[in-house]
Amino acid sequence: MGGCTGSPRRLSDSEVLWVSSPQDLSPVPQLETLDPWIRTPGTELLGLCNNFSYVVMLSAAHDILSHQRTPGNQSHVDPDSTPTSHNSSSRFDCNPVSTAAVLLADILPTLVIKLLAPLGLHLLPYSPRVLTSGICAAGSFLLVAFSHSVTISLCGVVLASISSGLGEVTFLSLTAFYPRAVISCWSSGTGGAGLLGALSYLGLTQAGLSPQHTLLSMLGIPALLLASYFLLLTSPGPQDPRGEEDSDPSARQPLINNDSSESKPGSSSPLSLQERWTVFKGLLHYIVPLVLVYFAEYFINQGLFELLFFRNTFLTHAQQYRWYQMLYQAGVFASRSSLRCCRIRHTWILALLQCLNLAFLLVDVWLSFLPSIYLVFLIIVYEGLLGGAAYVNTFHNIAMETSDEHREFAMATACISDTLGISLSGLLALPLHDFLCQLT
């Protein structure tokens, strides 16, 4: 392709389709000199909007499964109802179906997308992928809000999963064309999605809004995702020797250009199967710990949160579950935004600590020795801190240690780690729920 030593330019769909290495793009500035207008509204908003629907569905899991909606009832639960046990023979206040069912609906489509992504998703340009992601996110809110059965609601959760999975693979691959440190901005945005999603669902329902109207109020997020990508995100340009202060603001342009006037880069060739296998083996020492971290934390979130029910508090069961989700996401947000302050190379330490966290809370579910819900609140924040730190440090380490020609493939491959761990936790949490709920 032609040289790009002039002003910053837009990346055409044809280039997005064929570029496989960041070497085919112009030199890019480091994060310290990268224009904050590019860095914050673009990457952080994309991270926030992409994960928002996924988080909201997990926060609404208890509401989705609590009751089938009946004609005239505009929400999945009666917000004024008193907490009653769904299984009177059990010492737990159990739903007929574990919230892990919502987790599986929210993660298995993502797992399929991430498994298939390294095989051929790169053949599809970025813009149709982002458009599909936004449409699925909006459809998930509408379907769950207007459904009259748990089955239809779970179909809406599946749409949220498709949106989140496709978006994550797409945007993490796209970071290959930006400075490596942009991973911190993306991770901070995804952490913000967790906190904002859980907090907004908790706050609106606590204020008296029905779950249906709460979900409908969130339809602006998919629109913001599309606006962030097509209007705010820009292509990195060459470093301006005059520095950031003298750079021309008029050079900021949308990332995607509908024109295809620029030639396709032909200087790079796709990675061979042998190269892909070599890169994958080199990633295992990061992939395995991240799988373990996410297995442990989502086993806690969707397998144990529902069973950590305190009757000696003013919060109902549904409200306790929403608070657990919000506090977990607060911890995730804090640690995903901490890369500039603290970097962890040996991520296996985080995996070990998270597994110990799981064992401790599992014993508490069995023996009920924790006297106060506030102790559980602290443990859940700690759980979120471990999970967020594992995510951001794993992808930062991969970005720093992977060569330019392998980085796009490495990022798309490594992002399967969290999804695989979450899927395994959901599969095991279902029988655990049934077993514990049969205890008297």
C-alpha positions in Angstrom: 0.0 0.0 0.0 1.1 3.6 -0.4 3.1 5.4 2.2 1.2 7.2 5.0 3.6 9.8 6.2 1.2 12.7 5.8 -1.8 13.6 7.9 -3.9 11.1 9.8 -6.3 9.2 7.5 -9.4 7.0 7.8 -9.2 3.3 7.6 -11.3 2.0 4.8 -13.5 -1.1 4.9 -11.2 -2.7 2.3 -8.2 -2.2 4.5 -10.0 -3.4 7.6 -10.8 -6.6 5.6 -7.3 -7.3 4.5 -4.9 -5.8 7.0 -3.5 -8.5 9.2 -0.6 -6.6 10.8 -0.2 -3.2 12.4 2.9 -2.9 10.3 0.7 -2.1 7.3 -0.5 1.1 9.1 1.2 4.4 9.7 3.5 4.7 12.8 1.3 5.4 15.8 2.1 7.6 18.8 2.5 6.1 22.3 -0.3 6.5 24.8 1.4 9.4 26.5 1.2 11.5 23.3 -2.0 10.0 21.9 -4.7 12.6 21.6 -7.1 12.2 24.6 -10.0 13.0 22.3 -9.2 9.7 20.5 -8.3 7.8 23.5 -11.2 8.4 25.9 -14.4 8.8 23.9 -13.4 6.1 21.4 -12.0 3.1 23.2 -13.5 3.6 26.6 -17.0 4.2 25.3 -16.8 1.2 23.1 -15.7 -1.0 26.1 -18.5 0.5 28.2 -21.3 0.1 25.6 -20.2 -3.3 24.4 -20.4 -5.1 27.8 -23.4 -3.1 29.1 -26.2 -5.4 28.0 -24.3 -8.5 29.2 -23.9 -7.1 32.7 -27.5 -5.9 32.9 -28.8 -9.4 32.0 -26.8 -10.9 34.8 -28.0 -8.3 37.2 -31.6 -9.1 36.2 -31.1 -12.8 36.4 -32.9 -13.3 39.7 -35.8 -11.2 38.4 -36.0 -13.1 35.1 -36.2 -16.4 36.9 -38.3 -15.5 40.0 -41.7 -15.7 38.3 -43.4 -16.2 35.0 -45.1 -13.0 33.9 -48.8 -13.1 33.9 -51.2 -11.0 31.9 -51.4 -7.5 33.4 -48.1 -7.9 35.2 -45.5 -5.6 33.6 -42.5 -7.1 35.3 -40.9 -10.4 36.1 -41.4 -9.8 39.8 -43.8 -8.0 41.9 -41.7 -5.2 43.4 -43.9 -5.0 46.4 -44.0 -8.7 47.2 -42.5 -10.0 50.4 -39.6 -12.5 50.2 -41.0 -16.0 50.2 -39.2 -19.3 49.7 -39.8 -20.9 46.4 -38.8 -24.3 47.9 -40.3 -24.5 51.4 -38.5 -27.8 52.1 -35.1 -26.2 51.7 -33.1 -24.0 54.1 -32.3 -21.8 51.0 -34.7 -19.4 49.3 -34.3 -21.1 45.9 -35.7 -20.3 42.5 -36.9 -23.3 40.6 -34.0 -22.7 38.1 -30.6 -21.5 39.1 -29.4 -18.1 37.9 -26.7 -20.1 36.2 -29.2 -20.7 33.5 -29.2 -17.0 32.7 -25.4 -17.1 32.8 -25.2 -19.9 30.3 -27.6 -18.1 28.0 -25.5 -15.0 28.4 -22.2 -16.8 27.7 -22.5 -19.9 25.5 -23.2 -17.9 22.3 -20.2 -15.7 23.1 -18.1 -18.9 23.5 -19.2 -20.2 20.1 -18.3 -16.8 18.5 -14.9 -16.7 20.1 -14.1 -20.3 19.2 -14.9 -19.6 15.5 -13.4 -16.1 15.4 -9.7 -17.1 14.8 -10.8 -19.3 12.0 -12.4 -16.8 9.7 -14.1 -13.8 11.4 -11.3 -11.6 10.1 -12.7 -12.1 6.6 -15.7 -9.9 7.6 -15.0 -6.1 7.8 -15.3 -4.4 11.1 -18.2 -2.1 10.4 -20.8 -4.9 9.7 -19.7 -6.7 12.9 -20.2 -3.5 15.0 -23.6 -2.9 13.4 -24.7 -6.4 14.1 -23.5 -6.1 17.7 -25.5 -2.9 18.3 -28.7 -4.4 16.8 -28.5 -7.5 18.9 -28.0 -5.4 22.1 -31.1 -3.4 21.4 -33.1 -6.5 20.6 -32.0 -8.1 23.9 -33.5 -5.3 25.9 -36.7 -5.3 23.9 -37.2 -9.0 24.0 -36.6 -9.4 27.8 -38.7 -6.4 28.6 -41.8 -7.5 26.6 -41.5 -11.3 27.1 -44.2 -13.2 29.0 -42.2 -16.3 29.8 -38.7 -17.2 31.1 -38.0 -19.0 27.8 -38.5 -15.9 25.7 -36.5 -13.9 28.2 -33.6 -16.3 27.9 -33.8 -15.8 24.1 -33.3 -12.1 24.8 -30.3 -12.9 27.0 -28.9 -14.9 24.1 -29.0 -11.8 21.9 -27.1 -9.9 24.6 -24.5 -12.6 24.5 -24.1 -12.4 20.7 -23.7 -8.6 21.0 -21.1 -8.8 23.7 -19.1 -11.7 22.2 -19.0 -10.3 18.7 -18.1 -6.9 20.0 -15.3 -8.0 22.3 -13.6 -10.1 19.6 -14.0 -7.2 17.1 -12.7 -4.5 19.3 -9.8 -6.4 20.9 -8.7 -7.3 17.4 -8.9 -3.7 16.4 -6.5 -2.7 19.2 -3.8 -4.3 17.1 -3.8 -1.1 15.0 -3.4 1.2 18.0 -0.7 1.7 20.6 -0.4 -1.3 22.9 -1.3 0.8 26.0 -4.8 1.4 24.6 -5.7 -1.9 26.2 -5.9 0.0 29.5 -8.5 2.3 28.1 -10.6 -0.6 26.7 -10.4 -2.5 30.0 -11.4 0.6 31.9 -14.4 1.0 29.7 -15.5 -2.7 30.2 -15.1 -2.3 33.9 -17.2 0.9 33.7 -19.8 -1.1 31.9 -20.0 -3.5 34.8 -20.4 -0.8 37.4 -22.7 1.4 35.4 -24.9 -1.6 34.3 -25.3 -3.1 37.7 -25.6 0.2 39.5 -28.2 1.6 37.0 -30.3 -1.6 37.3 -30.1 -1.6 41.1 -30.8 2.1 41.4 -33.8 2.2 39.0 -35.5 -0.8 40.5 -34.8 0.4 44.1 -36.4 3.7 43.1 -39.6 1.8 42.2 -39.2 1.4 38.4 -40.3 -2.1 37.2 -37.7 -4.3 35.6 -39.5 -3.9 32.3 -39.3 -0.1 32.3 -35.8 -0.3 33.6 -34.7 -2.4 30.6 -36.5 -0.1 28.1 -34.7 3.0 29.6 -31.4 1.4 28.6 -32.1 1.4 24.8 -29.9 4.4 24.3 -26.7 2.4 25.1 -26.7 0.4 21.8 -27.2 3.7 19.9 -24.2 5.1 21.8 -22.1 2.1 20.8 -22.7 2.7 17.1 -22.1 6.5 17.5 -18.9 5.9 19.3 -17.6 3.6 16.6 -18.7 5.4 13.5 -18.4 9.0 14.7 -15.8 9.1 17.6 -13.2 6.4 17.0 -10.4 7.6 14.8 -7.6 5.9 13.0 -4.2 6.5 14.6 -2.0 8.8 12.5 1.7 9.5 12.4 3.3 11.0 15.4 3.5 14.8 15.2 6.9 16.0 16.2 5.4 19.3 17.4 3.5 17.4 20.1 -0.1 17.1 21.0 -0.7 20.8 21.7 0.1 21.8 18.1 -1.6 19.0 16.3 -4.4 20.0 13.9 -7.9 19.1 15.4 -9.3 19.1 11.9 -7.3 15.9 11.2 -9.6 13.9 13.5 -11.7 11.7 11.2 -14.0 8.7 11.7 -12.3 5.3 11.7 -14.4 3.9 8.9 -14.5 5.5 5.5 -17.1 4.4 3.0 -14.7 5.2 0.2 -12.4 2.4 -1.0 -10.0 4.6 -2.9 -6.9 3.5 -1.0 -5.2 0.4 -2.1 -5.3 -2.9 -0.2 -2.1 -3.6 1.7 -0.4 -6.5 0.1 2.8 -6.5 2.1 1.6 -9.0 4.6 0.3 -12.6 4.3 -2.1 -14.4 6.6 -0.6 -16.5 9.4 -0.1 -20.2 8.6 -1.7 -22.9 10.7 1.8 -23.6 12.1 2.3 -20.0 13.1 -1.2 -19.9 14.7 -0.5 -23.0 16.7 2.9 -21.6 17.9 1.3 -18.4 19.0 -1.4 -20.3 20.8 1.0 -22.4 22.7 2.9 -19.3 23.8 -0.3 -17.8 25.2 -1.2 -20.8 27.4 0.6 -19.5 30.5 -1.8 -16.5 30.3 -4.9 -18.2 29.1 -5.0 -21.0 31.8 -4.8 -18.6 34.8 -7.5 -16.3 33.3 -9.8 -19.3 32.7 -9.4 -20.3 36.4 -10.0 -16.7 37.6 -13.3 -16.4 35.6 -14.4 -19.9 36.5 -14.1 -19.2 40.2 -15.6 -15.8 40.2 -18.6 -16.7 38.0 -19.2 -19.9 40.0 -19.5 -17.5 43.0 -21.6 -15.0 41.1 -24.2 -17.2 39.5 -23.9 -20.3 41.7 -23.5 -18.9 45.2 -24.9 -15.4 45.2 -28.5 -16.6 45.1 -27.7 -18.9 48.0 -26.0 -16.3 50.2 -29.3 -15.1 51.5 -29.5 -13.3 54.8 -33.0 -13.2 56.4 -31.9 -10.8 59.3 -31.6 -7.7 57.0 -34.0 -5.1 55.5 -33.1 -6.1 52.0 -35.3 -8.7 50.2 -33.7 -11.6 48.4 -33.9 -9.9 45.0 -32.4 -6.7 46.4 -29.5 -8.7 48.0 -28.7 -10.3 44.7 -28.7 -6.9 42.9 -26.3 -5.5 45.6 -24.0 -8.4 45.2 -23.8 -7.9 41.5 -23.2 -4.1 41.8 -20.5 -4.5 44.4 -18.7 -7.1 42.3 -18.8 -4.8 39.3 -17.4 -2.0 41.4 -14.4 -4.1 42.3 -13.9 -5.0 38.7 -14.1 -1.4 37.5 -11.5 -0.3 40.1 -9.0 -3.0 39.2 -9.5 -2.7 35.4 -8.7 1.0 35.7 -5.5 0.4 37.8 -3.0 -0.6 35.1 -1.1 2.6 35.3 -0.7 2.2 39.0 -0.1 -1.5 39.4 1.0 -4.1 36.8 1.0 -7.8 37.6 3.0 -10.2 35.4 2.4 -13.5 37.3 -1.3 -13.7 36.8 -1.4 -17.2 38.3 -1.3 -15.6 41.7 -4.7 -14.0 41.0 -6.1 -17.3 39.9 -4.9 -19.0 43.2 -6.5 -16.2 45.3 -9.8 -16.3 43.4 -10.0 -20.1 43.8 -9.5 -19.7 47.6 -12.2 -17.1 47.5 -14.6 -19.6 45.9 -13.7 -22.3 48.5 -14.3 -19.9 51.4 -17.8 -18.8 50.2 -18.8 -22.3 49.3 -18.0 -23.4 52.9 -20.1 -20.5 54.1 -23.0 -21.5 52.0 -22.8 -25.0 53.5 -22.2 -23.9 57.1 -23.6 -20.4 57.2 -21.0 -19.1 59.6 -20.7 -15.5 58.4 -22.9 -13.4 60.8 -23.5 -10.4 58.6 -24.2 -9.6 55.0 -21.7 -6.7 55.2 -18.9 -9.2 55.5 -20.1 -10.8 52.3 -20.2 -7.4 50.7 -16.5 -6.9 51.4 -15.6 -10.3 50.1 -17.5 -9.7 46.9 -15.7 -6.4 46.3 -12.4 -8.3 46.8 -13.6 -10.9 44.3 -14.2 -8.2 41.7 -10.8 -6.7 42.3 -9.1 -10.0 41.6 -11.1 -10.6 38.4 -10.6 -7.2 37.0 -6.9 -7.3 37.7 -6.5 -10.6 36.0 -8.3 -9.4 32.8 -6.4 -6.2 32.3 -3.0 -7.5 33.2 -3.4 -10.6 31.0 -4.3 -8.6 27.9 -1.6 -6.0 28.6 1.0 -8.7 29.0 0.0 -10.3 25.8 0.0 -7.0 23.9 3.5 -6.2 25.2 5.0 -9.6 24.6 3.5 -10.4 21.2 5.1 -9.3 17.9 3.2 -6.9 15.7 2.4 -9.5 13.0 0.9 -11.9 15.6 -0.8 -9.4 17.9 -4.2 -9.3 16.2 -4.5 -13.1 16.2 -3.2 -13.3 19.8 -5.8 -10.8 21.1 -8.7 -12.5 19.4 -7.5 -15.9 20.6 -6.8 -15.0 24.2 -10.3 -13.4 24.7 -11.8 -16.9 24.7 -10.2 -17.4 28.2 -12.8 -15.6 30.3 -15.7 -17.0 28.2 -14.5 -20.6 28.6 -14.1 -20.2 32.4 -17.5 -18.6 32.7 -19.2 -21.4 30.6 -17.6 -24.1 32.7 -18.8 -22.4 35.9 -22.3 -22.1 34.6 -22.4 -25.8 33.7 -21.3 -26.8 37.2 -23.4 -24.3 39.1 -26.6 -25.8 37.8 -26.3 -29.2 39.5 -24.9 -27.5 42.6 -28.0 -25.4 42.8 -30.3 -28.4 42.5 -28.3 -30.3 45.1 -28.1 -27.5 47.7 -31.8 -26.6 47.2 -32.8 -30.2 48.2 -31.1 -29.9 51.6 -33.5 -29.4 54.5 
